[in-house]
Amino acid sequence: MSSRFPTLAAAQAVYPFVERLDQSIDWAGIQAAINSIEASGGTATIPVGRFAISDSIQLPSHVTLRGESRNGTIIDNQYHPLAAPQLVNKDPIAFLYATIRDLTFHGGTHAIKIRATREVAGIVIQGVTTNLQSESNITFSSMQTTVIRDCHLMNGKYGVSVEGFPCNSIHLDNTRLGDHSDASIRLRGVDGFVMFGGSIEGSGAPGRGTIDIETGGAYANAIHFQNVYFENTHEFLLRSRGAKTVVFRGCKITGTGAAGKGMGPYHFDCADDLIVFDDNHWDLPTPGPRNMLMKGRNDGLGGAGTLWSERSGRSVKLESRRFAAGEVGRGLFTVDFGGQGGRVYGTLEMFFDTGDTQPIKRVAVPIDIAVSTQGAAALARSPTGEVQLVASVANKLLTIGMKAGAGIGSYRRLWYTLDVAADTPGAMSVGVL
């Protein structure tokens, strides 16, 4: 301001909201354009150029802030450090139906930081590039029905940080995240978070999670990653504490370079959270988390001692992991009727890998087992007698194991598909041991 106005009073005659002569004229011009439409709503457009701001831009509800060109309109604090977010919501209580689009943000602690004590809803961030923030690219709290679409979120501690419940219905569509030192997605409480398409890439670090969820007693549920490309990020693809359900569907998952020894498999640090993998592509053999459900093809995903549990009503279809020959002694799968007993029936189709030069041997076993809280009736066997199933009940849990006959001979590993239904008063749960 001092380059244009000799006194603060002269500056305030043009920009009534300025408080110091060392505030930048770029910031004042942008804020003035926004303030002029605050009462009526509408769009404030920033022309092509680089604009160094001295203070956070304050955006009110029902206003769109738009750049003339995504790559040409740059809020630039790369060489003019700003120890604050570049853009914040003006009203600290509620922030509603605002749009930020077609801009690039360089520098600041955050590109966009949205925090309100009561409600944030209907926010759209579209066609925005963020880079070189010292904290996170975008941070939310008390957020609902928010869309981040066609954005590039790069370089910072975090890409998207959700700071706590209540936050719900947050969608990332076709958005690229990369080069985050601590985590690309950081969730501290959310009900409904979806990332569809796009990618998370680059600069992995040991001991860090690409996706980091820790509720601290808050609520985290319905977290979905669909058709997302993961490559060379942190050691842990997912670090999770307290999430109800996290789903990966149709993703391509390569590996991590965090160990500094070339590309290696991702790891998981997920406590007892249930992780669902539905038809993903894994470039490297990857050990799965302790509690997971696998649907569709997930070749390369496995891990001894992993529990895959299918929670459903009265029918289940699933494909197991690959069992080594020595693993099947403790059972193939379990059925939990909630301690009420019932009948489980259907088909178990088993596949045996008997050697490099031998075809996969396929054996179908019909299942029809009556279960009470005291035991299981009737064992099942394949029509040719090659495979016999054994059933036992302990702690109200039915365990199905395999007793191999002479017809199978030796094998290196096996897997199976299970298609069963149940007659039971309540829902059943099937777990793959």
Disulfide bonds with the S-S distance in Angstrom:
none
